[in-house]
């Protein structure tokens, strides 16, 4: 399954990232942001346990390849274990 999605990030400027799921480069949303040198958030476990990589999902949908164990609000996502399944708009916390 391959998703070709755009990621818009609200920060000092909006960024547009092309995301290809199942590509060797991007296993997760966090990895895609790192490859594009987006100085984002904190992260630690990369497995959905700690919740450090949470971001606010303003619009769109993501799919978790590993269900997170960390508590998140209904409008938040964990970037370490998710991938977009449509165009998304994020605000990094």
C-alpha positions as CSV (number, residue, x, y, z in Angstrom):
1,X,0.0,0.0,0.0
2,X,1.4,3.4,-1.0
3,X,0.1,6.7,0.1
4,X,1.2,9.8,-1.8
5,X,0.2,12.6,0.6
6,X,1.2,16.2,1.2
7,X,2.1,17.4,4.7
8,X,1.5,21.0,5.5
9,X,3.2,22.3,8.7
10,X,2.3,25.5,10.5
11,X,5.3,27.1,12.0
12,X,7.1,30.2,10.9
13,X,6.4,29.2,7.4
14,X,4.3,26.4,5.9
15,X,6.1,23.5,4.4
16,X,4.9,21.0,1.8
17,X,6.4,17.5,2.1
18,X,5.6,14.7,-0.3
19,X,5.1,11.5,1.7
20,X,5.4,8.0,0.2
21,X,4.4,5.3,2.7
22,X,6.3,2.0,2.4
23,X,9.2,3.8,0.8
24,X,12.5,2.9,2.5
25,X,13.0,6.6,3.4
26,X,9.8,7.2,5.3
27,X,8.6,4.5,7.7
28,X,6.8,7.1,9.8
29,X,5.7,10.7,9.8
30,X,8.5,11.5,12.3
31,X,11.1,10.1,9.9
32,X,9.7,12.1,7.0
33,X,10.0,15.3,9.0
34,X,13.6,14.5,10.1
35,X,14.7,13.8,6.5
36,X,13.4,17.3,5.5
37,X,15.3,18.9,8.4
38,X,12.2,20.1,10.2
39,X,13.3,21.2,13.7
40,X,10.3,19.7,15.3
41,X,9.5,18.2,18.5
42,X,11.1,16.1,21.1
43,X,11.1,12.3,20.6
44,X,12.5,9.5,22.6
45,X,11.1,6.0,22.2
46,X,10.0,6.0,18.5
47,X,7.4,3.4,19.5
48,X,4.4,5.2,20.7
49,X,5.1,4.8,24.4
50,X,6.4,8.1,25.7
51,X,4.2,10.6,23.8
52,X,7.1,13.1,23.3
53,X,6.5,13.3,19.5
54,X,2.9,14.4,19.7
55,X,1.6,16.9,17.2
56,X,-1.8,18.6,16.7
57,X,-3.7,17.2,13.7
58,X,-5.6,20.2,12.3
59,X,-6.9,18.4,9.1
60,X,-6.6,15.0,7.5
61,X,-6.2,11.5,8.7
62,X,-3.3,9.3,9.7
63,X,-3.0,5.6,10.1
64,X,-1.0,4.0,13.0
65,X,1.2,1.1,12.0
66,X,1.6,0.4,15.7
67,X,-1.2,1.5,18.1
68,X,0.2,4.0,20.6
69,X,0.2,3.3,24.3
70,X,0.8,6.9,25.3
71,X,-2.2,9.0,26.2
72,X,-3.1,11.6,23.4
73,X,-6.1,13.9,23.0
74,X,-8.5,13.2,20.2
75,X,-7.0,16.0,18.0
76,X,-3.4,14.8,18.6
77,X,-1.2,12.2,16.8
78,X,2.1,10.6,17.6
79,X,4.4,11.1,14.6
80,X,6.7,8.2,15.5
81,X,4.2,5.5,14.7
82,X,1.8,7.0,12.2
83,X,1.7,7.8,8.5
84,X,-0.7,10.1,6.6
85,X,-3.4,8.4,4.5
86,X,-4.5,11.7,3.0
87,X,-3.2,15.3,2.8
88,X,-2.7,16.5,6.4
89,X,-2.2,19.8,8.2
90,X,-0.1,19.6,11.4
91,X,0.9,22.0,14.1
92,X,4.0,20.9,15.9
93,X,3.7,21.2,19.7
